[in-house]
Amino acid sequence: MKIALIGYGKMGKAIEQIAKERKHEVVSIIDQDNQHDFQSAAFQSAEVAIEFTGPESAYNNVSACFAAKVPVVCGSTGWLEHWYLVEEACKEQEATILYASNFSIGVNLFFQLNQYLAELMKSHAEYHPSITEIHHTAKKDAPSGTAITLAEGILASYPNKTNWVNRPKANEKELSIISERVDPAPGTHIIQYTSEIDDIEIKHTAHTRTGFALGAVLAAEFLKGKKGIYQMKDVMHAMAAAAAHL
């Protein structure tokens, strides 16, 4: 498969390595200094683009992919105030996007575990949920997109909680997300249910960026030839279905 990379930092380089190991061809690499390459024949020949940049550039990059008619896997976080525009443009232009706050297979299993635990805990009012996320100091957004996804998973089971906050909670309607920035830390997310008697905790810790890179390439493989809007859970369902037929 022909892949274009948008963003060539640590994640971009990790994705490039995994893509080549899986026998894909990287036909175009776009970073800050060569934005004009969105109009190049090399970029437009890509069957899928993988975008990992930052909140300040993600929307424009996705729009450029739509204009070039290149399906895009987007892993940038902190820009979803523009998501409704992406949805509208995707439908109008018959484009293709797969967005996820985290592409790690382990994290996506953790999302499911988080939702299951929230369903178990919601009837036990003596336990109070909270989230802690720890990342390296170069991460620009706080809380992380992964922490927000985890918070949304908890809020779906707790109708008495109305929103998450990136600080200690001020009242029982709020779900607290505490963000810590420490080097080196690829990413740790902790869900804790605290009571006066005991605590219940689940935790995911990333050791390297390899899991995120592999998941992004798997998402690109899934997206090839498709139209519309997808999520990482669609990739997980496809993987589960394929495993069931082995």
PAFIDO-624391 format. One record per residue (C-alpha): y, z, x; residue in one letter. Coordinates in nm, 4 decimals. Each point is the difference from the previous one (the first is absolute). Last residue first. Layout:
% PAFIDO-624391
> y;z;x;type
> Y;Z;X;A
...
***
This chain:
% PAFIDO-624391
> y;z;x;type
> -1.8340;1.1570;-0.9270;L
> 0.1424;-0.0490;-0.3487;H
> 0.1406;0.3528;-0.0297;A
> 0.1783;-0.0401;0.3348;A
> 0.1881;-0.3037;-0.1331;A
> 0.1078;0.1918;-0.3099;A
> 0.1183;0.2937;0.2104;A
> 0.1975;-0.2315;0.2284;M
> 0.1601;-0.1736;-0.2994;A
> 0.0909;0.3364;-0.1538;H
> 0.1553;0.1156;0.3292;M
> 0.2023;-0.3207;0.0284;V
> 0.1288;0.0446;-0.3557;D
> 0.0821;0.3626;0.0854;K
> 0.2181;-0.1342;0.2799;M
> 0.2337;-0.1484;-0.2568;Q
> 0.0540;-0.3484;-0.1392;Y
> 0.2760;-0.2151;-0.1510;I
> -0.0521;-0.3662;-0.0856;G
> -0.1843;-0.3001;0.1413;K
> -0.3190;-0.0060;0.2102;K
> -0.1249;-0.2462;0.2632;G
> -0.0081;0.2522;0.2832;K
> 0.0814;0.3481;-0.1304;L
> -0.3357;0.1635;0.0848;F
> 0.0134;-0.1145;0.3635;E
> 0.3575;0.1266;0.0232;A
> -0.1062;0.3367;-0.1430;A
> -0.2798;0.0217;0.2576;L
> 0.2629;-0.0718;0.2677;V
> 0.2219;0.2798;-0.1322;A
> -0.2951;0.2392;-0.0180;G
> -0.0915;-0.0727;0.3614;L
> 0.3568;0.0684;0.1137;A
> 0.0240;0.3306;-0.1896;F
> -0.3342;0.1179;0.1389;G
> 0.0935;-0.1046;0.3530;T
> 0.3279;0.1939;0.0010;R
> -0.1662;0.2954;0.1715;T
> -0.1193;0.3551;-0.0777;H
> 0.1009;0.0037;-0.3661;A
> -0.0324;0.3416;-0.1629;T
> -0.0873;0.0494;-0.3671;H
> -0.0030;0.3469;-0.1522;K
> -0.1306;0.1828;-0.3053;I
> 0.0963;0.3608;-0.0727;E
> -0.0892;0.2780;-0.2422;I
> 0.1801;0.3324;0.0470;D
> -0.0931;0.3526;-0.1022;D
> 0.0805;0.3050;-0.2137;I
> 0.3765;-0.0246;-0.0550;E
> -0.0418;-0.3735;-0.0618;S
> 0.0632;-0.3126;0.2055;T
> -0.1233;-0.3554;-0.0555;Y
> 0.0580;-0.2001;0.3165;Q
> -0.0008;-0.3738;0.0636;I
> 0.0436;-0.0835;0.3697;I
> 0.0957;-0.3362;0.1463;H
> -0.0118;-0.0743;0.3736;T
> 0.1307;-0.3137;0.1708;G
> 0.0147;-0.1796;0.3354;P
> 0.1328;0.3218;0.1607;A
> 0.1229;0.0119;0.3589;P
> 0.2655;0.1271;-0.0363;D
> 0.1125;0.2161;-0.2941;V
> 0.1918;-0.0825;-0.3184;R
> -0.0708;0.2360;-0.2916;E
> 0.0483;-0.0840;-0.3673;S
> -0.0571;0.2613;-0.2728;I
> -0.0778;-0.1438;-0.3432;I
> 0.0522;0.2455;-0.2867;S
> -0.0965;-0.0757;-0.3588;L
> 0.2764;0.1021;-0.2415;E
> -0.0313;0.1225;-0.3588;K
> -0.0978;0.3474;0.1255;E
> 0.3453;0.0656;0.1429;N
> 0.2030;-0.0433;0.3205;A
> -0.2825;-0.1669;0.1936;K
> 0.0147;0.0056;0.3799;P
> 0.1430;-0.3305;0.1253;R
> -0.0587;-0.3742;-0.0479;N
> -0.0193;0.0263;-0.3787;V
> -0.2646;-0.1295;-0.2412;W
> 0.0638;-0.0466;-0.3711;N
> -0.0690;0.1151;-0.3567;T
> -0.2716;0.2621;0.0279;K
> -0.1173;0.1216;-0.3416;N
> -0.1985;-0.3234;-0.0458;P
> -0.2209;0.0929;0.2991;Y
> -0.2834;-0.2532;0.0392;S
> 0.2210;-0.3042;0.0692;A
> 0.2209;0.2250;0.2143;L
> -0.2879;0.0456;0.2465;I
> -0.0562;-0.3729;0.0555;G
> 0.3758;-0.0582;0.0181;E
> 0.0183;0.2600;0.2755;A
> -0.2790;-0.1713;0.1949;L
> 0.1815;-0.3343;-0.0286;T
> 0.3217;0.1687;0.1158;I
> -0.1821;0.1564;0.2957;A
> -0.1368;-0.3414;0.0986;T
> 0.3459;-0.1542;-0.0191;G
> 0.1134;0.2636;0.2470;S
> 0.2579;0.2565;-0.1061;P
> 0.2058;-0.0824;0.1898;A
> 0.0727;-0.3470;0.1344;D
> 0.0786;-0.1039;0.3578;K
> -0.3174;0.0900;0.1866;K
> 0.0987;0.0156;0.3689;A
> -0.0486;0.3788;0.0109;T
> -0.3776;-0.0265;-0.0494;H
> -0.1448;0.1079;-0.3343;H
> -0.0989;0.3160;-0.1888;I
> -0.0316;0.0215;-0.3789;E
> -0.0250;0.3210;-0.2028;T
> -0.0726;-0.0039;-0.3724;I
> 0.0094;0.2757;-0.2635;S
> -0.2100;0.1151;-0.2943;P
> 0.0267;0.3420;-0.1681;H
> -0.3193;0.1756;-0.1098;Y
> 0.0216;0.2718;-0.2689;E
> 0.0385;-0.2698;-0.2657;A
> -0.3658;-0.0987;0.0255;H
> -0.0347;-0.2780;-0.2590;S
> 0.1557;-0.2578;0.2349;K
> -0.2385;0.0792;0.2859;M
> -0.2956;-0.2251;-0.0774;L
> 0.2183;-0.2984;-0.0924;E
> 0.2068;0.0551;0.3156;A
> -0.3217;0.0050;0.2053;L
> -0.1053;-0.3388;-0.1368;Y
> 0.3422;-0.1509;0.0665;Q
> 0.0022;0.1292;0.3584;N
> -0.3548;-0.1267;0.0605;L
> 0.1048;-0.3460;-0.1154;Q
> 0.3030;0.0005;0.2295;F
> -0.2230;0.1303;0.2834;F
> -0.2261;-0.3045;-0.0457;L
> 0.3154;-0.2079;0.0456;N
> 0.0848;0.2062;0.3075;V
> -0.3417;-0.0654;0.1533;G
> 0.0230;-0.3746;-0.0664;I
> 0.3368;0.0009;0.1788;S
> 0.2454;-0.2409;-0.1610;F
> 0.2729;0.2498;-0.0925;N
> 0.3022;-0.0351;-0.2272;S
> -0.1583;-0.3134;-0.1359;A
> 0.1395;-0.3361;-0.1065;Y
> -0.1955;-0.3210;-0.0600;L
> 0.2231;-0.2958;-0.0756;I
> -0.0434;-0.3504;-0.1382;T
> 0.2480;-0.2517;-0.1393;A
> 0.0169;-0.1794;-0.3325;E
> 0.3759;-0.0396;0.0603;Q
> 0.1100;0.1673;-0.3240;E
> -0.2805;0.2576;0.0035;K
> 0.0511;0.0969;0.3630;C
> 0.3769;0.0007;-0.0421;A
> -0.0142;0.2449;-0.2916;E
> -0.2444;0.2317;0.1778;E
> 0.2042;-0.0145;0.3204;V
> 0.3184;0.0853;-0.1890;L
> -0.1752;0.2988;-0.1603;Y
> -0.1056;0.1118;0.3482;W
> 0.3542;0.0241;0.1369;H
> 0.0196;0.3814;-0.0299;E
> -0.3355;-0.0239;0.1765;L
> 0.1533;-0.0123;0.3473;W
> -0.1332;0.3138;0.1743;G
> -0.3289;-0.1481;0.1165;T
> -0.1022;-0.3148;0.1866;S
> -0.3649;-0.0984;-0.0471;G
> 0.0399;-0.3429;-0.1571;C
> -0.2798;-0.2582;-0.0252;V
> 0.1662;-0.3331;-0.0707;V
> -0.1074;-0.3310;-0.1532;P
> 0.1948;-0.2897;0.1599;V
> 0.1954;-0.2217;-0.2382;K
> 0.2867;-0.0322;0.2523;A
> 0.2461;0.1397;-0.2561;A
> -0.2443;0.2790;-0.0891;F
> -0.0378;0.0873;0.3676;C
> 0.3785;0.0112;0.0423;A
> 0.0273;0.2339;-0.2997;S
> -0.2580;0.2319;0.1589;V
> 0.2018;0.0037;0.3213;N
> 0.3253;0.0694;-0.1855;N
> -0.1613;0.2921;-0.1842;Y
> -0.1565;0.1441;0.3163;A
> 0.3118;-0.0032;0.2200;S
> 0.1767;0.3366;-0.0363;E
> -0.3105;0.1915;-0.1100;P
> -0.1911;-0.0859;0.3177;G
> -0.2217;-0.2602;0.1646;T
> -0.3672;-0.0545;-0.0820;F
> -0.0539;-0.3360;-0.1744;E
> -0.3325;-0.1850;0.0089;I
> 0.0275;-0.3698;-0.0876;A
> -0.2852;-0.1943;-0.1631;V
> -0.1189;-0.3633;0.0136;E
> 0.2470;-0.0795;0.2765;A
> 0.1150;-0.3622;0.0318;S
> 0.3493;0.0965;-0.1156;Q
> 0.0390;0.2224;0.3036;F
> -0.0947;-0.2785;0.2417;A
> 0.2113;-0.2587;-0.1811;A
> 0.3053;0.2169;0.0583;S
> 0.2348;0.1186;-0.2750;Q
> -0.0965;0.3677;0.0387;F
> 0.0553;-0.0686;0.3698;D
> 0.3755;0.0508;-0.0500;H
> -0.0655;0.3754;0.0114;Q
> -0.0624;-0.0295;0.3746;N
> 0.1573;0.3079;0.1614;D
> -0.1033;0.2725;-0.2442;Q
> -0.3688;-0.0922;-0.0019;D
> -0.2056;-0.2927;-0.1227;I
> -0.3416;-0.0845;0.1456;I
> -0.1601;-0.3294;-0.1062;S
> -0.3426;-0.1649;0.0165;V
> -0.2199;0.3073;0.0480;V
> -0.3505;-0.1478;-0.0314;E
> -0.2780;0.2076;-0.1542;H
> -0.3326;0.0668;0.1739;K
> -0.0415;0.3632;-0.1161;R
> 0.0834;0.1196;0.3522;E
> 0.3116;-0.2175;-0.0194;K
> 0.1143;0.1724;-0.3178;A
> -0.0750;0.3446;0.1457;I
> 0.2124;-0.0693;0.3095;Q
> 0.2883;-0.1485;-0.2003;E
> -0.0045;0.2962;-0.2385;I
> 0.0333;0.2424;0.2924;A
> 0.2894;-0.2060;0.1403;K
> 0.1781;0.0017;-0.3342;G
> -0.0555;0.3734;-0.0400;M
> 0.1476;0.0819;0.3407;K
> 0.2973;-0.2289;-0.0536;G
> -0.0219;-0.3672;-0.0793;Y
> 0.1379;-0.0304;-0.3508;G
> -0.0956;-0.2903;-0.2245;I
> -0.3389;-0.1314;0.1086;L
> -0.1242;-0.3377;-0.1234;A
> -0.3726;-0.0544;-0.0590;I
> -0.2113;-0.3185;-0.0021;K
> -0.3536;0.0743;-0.1185;M
***
